[in-house]
């Protein structure tokens, strides 16, 4: 579906290919390649039902048929350009910035974010080149005045990105070769299907809207709208009596909940940026990707309604991996070498 090039080592898209991408994407009803909620025992939009059972177990290789479809993966060093849409506190930005910076922080205390990223790096393209080790912060753009309103559709998300890369002052750089554009919406912004179906998704921009084909991910702060859905396990649904939330490692339920979704989206952008690389299932417009396969699993024994074995700090906050200075809770991803979900905090390593 996403033939062409906007990442890795490929040149900019030609006009015919860009037109093809745009038309085909519109025919697919603008469906992002992933739409994810961290709450256990649900299915990603369009996922093949056969994978529902596989998510209950770390070693579910009998049911998982993850395949490589010969498309590119992100082998070039990744630069994450962030768009802060809405109202964000400085402390919230610092948490997210450190998480992204921790991807390449190899000296972090184990189990670390960088070790978690090693599983993603196991994936290769058809030349045998691995996904890059380097994930760094790039330029940022603040849209604190809600230039496109407080209610966004999936198409208007692309318009927000266009505004950021075409701004009269300090536009984000156009980096079609190794840039990744991360749009983060604050807690007072509603996005189409947010909470009901998605907490985040990734896709690519249409040349007809943005002028370029750029990989992007959107993640929303669910603190005011649905923390029990998108900030689980730091918040729990009201309809489940007796279930107590865990204490967030950085003291911000909404942002700590976003961290795992951000990791989920970046991992899948790296391994399936054009929806023609690594995924399971028969339909590339609804792929089951490497993080989808491990929803709700954060530690050994995880699956179903159980997160798995986690760690508590001295203040009772729960986490599973270390960043440069902070601690985070991030879901595991599928390891195609051993055919089960893995993470650096696994007890059997």
N, C-alpha and C positions, 0 to 999 in steps of 0.2 A: 504494500500500500504506500508506504512512504519512501518510494524510490527517490534517489537524489542525494544531496549532501549538505549538511549544515553542521556536522561535527566530525570528529576524527581528523583524517588527513585528506579531506576531499574539498575541491573547489566549490565556489558558489553555484547554485542551481542555474541551469540554462532556462530560458523563457519557456520552451515547450514542456520541460519537466516540471517547472513551477506551476504552469497552467494545469498540467495533468494532476498534480498533487491537490490543487485547490478544488478542481471539479470533483475528483474522486472523494475528497474529504467531505464536501457538501452532500454528495450522494449518500455518504455514510452517516448523515444526520448529525454531524459535528460531535460525534461521540469520542471523548478522550480515551486514550488507550488504557487508563486505569481510573477507577473510581473506588476509593477505599475508605472503609471505616474500621477502626481497630477493635470494635466490639466483637467478641467471639461468636461463632456459629451463625454467620450470615454469609451470603454469597456476594461477591463482587458483581457489578452490573454485567450481565451477559456471559458470566462464567458458565462453563459446562458443569452441570450438576454432579458429574462424576468426581469433581475435585472437592466437593463439600466434605466428604468423609476424610479425604486425605489430609485436611488441615488439622485433624484432631490428634495427629501423631507426628512426632519428630521424624520417624523413619518410615515414611509412607510411600516408599518407592514403588510398591506394587501398583499403585493407582496413578502415579505421576509420570507423565510422558513429556518432559520438557525437551524441546528440540531446538536446534540451531537452524535457522532458515536462510543463512548465507548473507544476511545484511550486515552493515557496519555496527561496531560498538565504539564506545568513546575511549580510544587509545591515546588520543592527544590530551595533554594536560588540560584539566577542566578549570575554567574560571567562572565562578558563580556571581552573576550580577543581580543584586537584590532590589526589588521595588517594594517600598513600605507604603502600602495604601491605607490611608486612614490615620487614626491616632495611635501612636506607639510611644511608650515610655522608654527612656534611655536604658533602664535596667532590662527591659524585655529584649531590646535589640542586642544587648551584650550577651545574653544567654544564647540567642540564635547564632550570632557571629562566632562565638567560641565553638559551638557545635560544628559548624562548617569548617572552621580552621582546624579542628581536631582530626579531620579525616587524614591529614598528612602529618600529624604530630606523632611521629614514631617513638618518641621518648616518653609518652604519657604512661602513667602507671597502669599495668594490666589488671583486669581486662579493659581494653581501651577501644575508643572509637576507631582508631587506625587498624586495630586487629579485626574489628568487625568489617571494615572496608576490604580487608584481605580476601574475605569470601567472595565479595563482588569482583575483585581483581582476578579471580580464577577463570572468569569468562573471557573468551578470545574471539577474534574475528576469523575469517577464512584463511588469513595468512598465518595464524597462530599468535598474533600479537595480543597481549593481555590488555585489559582495561587499565588505564593510567593509575599510578599511585598518587599523583598530584591533584589535589582539589583545593583551590585557593579562593579567597574572597576577591571579588573585582570591584567595580564601581557600584555605587548605590544611588537610588533616586527616591526622594520622599514625595508622596502625593497626599499631604496632610489635609488638603482642602476637598478631597473626594471629587476629583475632576469629572468623574463619570457617574456620580451619584453613590448612594449607599445600597443600591440593589443592582447586582451585576448578573448578566447572563454569560453563558460560556463564550459567546461571540464578543460581548463587550469587554471581557477579560483581555482579549487580543487587542482591543482598542486602547486599553490602559497601557499595554506594553508598547503599542505604537506611540502613544504620547510620551512615554519615557525615552524612547530611542530617537524621537524627532523633536524633542524640546528645544526651545530657543536658547536656554541656558543650561549648561552642563548636561547634555543628553547622554544616555548610556551608550557606550560604544557598540557598534555593530560588529559582532564577533561570531560569524557564522561557522567558523572552523572549530572552535573549542569553547565558545561561550555557552553558558546555561543561564536562563533567565528565570528567577525565582520571584513570583508575585505572592506577597503575603498580605492578607486582608485582616484588618483589626476586628475586634470583637463586636463592633456595631455595624458591620457590613454583611449584608445577606448576599449570598451567591447561589445561583440556580442549582437546585438539588442538594445544597449544603444541609447537613444534619440528616435529612431524610434518606439520602442515598450516598453521599460522599463527604469526606473530610479533606480530600485533596485529589488532584489528578495531574497527569502530565500529557503533553501533546506537542504540536509544533504550530507556529504561526503561519497564516496564509499570506502569500505575497499580495493578494488582492486587498487585504486589510492593512497589513503592517508594511508591506513593501519588500519583505524578506522572509525566508523560511528559517525560523529560529526555534531551537528546542526550549520549552518552558515548562514550569510546574507551578501550580497554584496550591496554596495551603491556607486554610482559614483558622482564625482564633475562635474557638468554640465556647469560650468562657461564659458568655451571656446567652447563647442560643441553645447549645446542646452539649454541655460538658460531659454528661453521662454517656454520650455516644462517642464523641470525638476526643475527649480527654481521659478516657478510661485507661488505666485503673485509678487515676487520681480523682475521678468523679465516677459515680455509678448511677444507672437509671433509677428513677423513683419507683418504678413498678417492680423492682426486685427487693423485697423486704429482707432486712438483716444483712445485706451485703455492704461492707464498709469500704470506703475509698482508702487508697494508700496515700501516704504523704509525699507530695511532689519534691524532688531533690533540689529544685531551685526556688521553691516557694511561690510558684506561679502556675496554677492548675492549667490555665489556657495555653500558656507558652510551653510548659513542660509536656503537655499533650501534643503540641504541634511538632516537637522535636522528632518523635518517632515517625510521624507522617512525612516530614521533610526527608528523613533518611530513607523511608520507603520509596518516595518519588525519585530521589537522586539515584538510588540503586537501580531502579527500573529504567530511568532515562539512560543510564550508562550501558545497560545490557540490551536494551531494546528501543533505541532512539527513533527508529523509523518504522517500528512495528513490523520489521522483517528480519529480526535477529533471534533473540532467545525468548521463547514463550511456549506455553502448553496450550492445548485446545486446537480446534479446527478452524476457528474464525479469527483472522488477524485484526479485524475491527473490534473484537472483544477478547483480547489475549489474556491468558492467565500467566502473570509474570513472576519473577523470582521472589518478590516480596509478598505477592498475593498468596502464594503457597504456604506462607508461614504466619498468616494473620493470627494475632492473639498469643503467639509464642514468644516469650521473652527470656526463658531459661529452661534448664533441664526438666523434663516431664511436662512441659507446657502443652496446651491444647484444650479444646472444648472451652469450659468456663474457667480454666486454671492457667495463670500466666506462666507458671514454671518457677523454679528456684531463683529467688532474687536476693539482693543484699540490702540491709538497712544500715544507715550510718548512725552515729551516736545520738542524733536528734530524732531518729525514727523515720527519716526520709528513705524512700525506696529507690534503688537504681540497679542497673546491671553492667554499665560500662563507665569508664573514666575518660574525661576530656583532658584538655591542657591543665585546667584548674578545677573545673566543675564536674559534676556527675550527671549522668543522663540515663533514661530508660528508653531503649530502642529495640524494636522487634527484630527477631532473627530473619535471615534470608536463606533461600534454598541453595544448598551446595550440590552442584550437579556431579561433582567428582564422587561423593559418597552417597548421593541420592537421599538426603534428608536435610531438614532445617538445622543450621548451625549458628553458633555465636561464640564469642571469646570467653563468655562466662560459663560455658558448658562444664559440668562437673566431671565428665568422663574424658576430658582432654589430657 
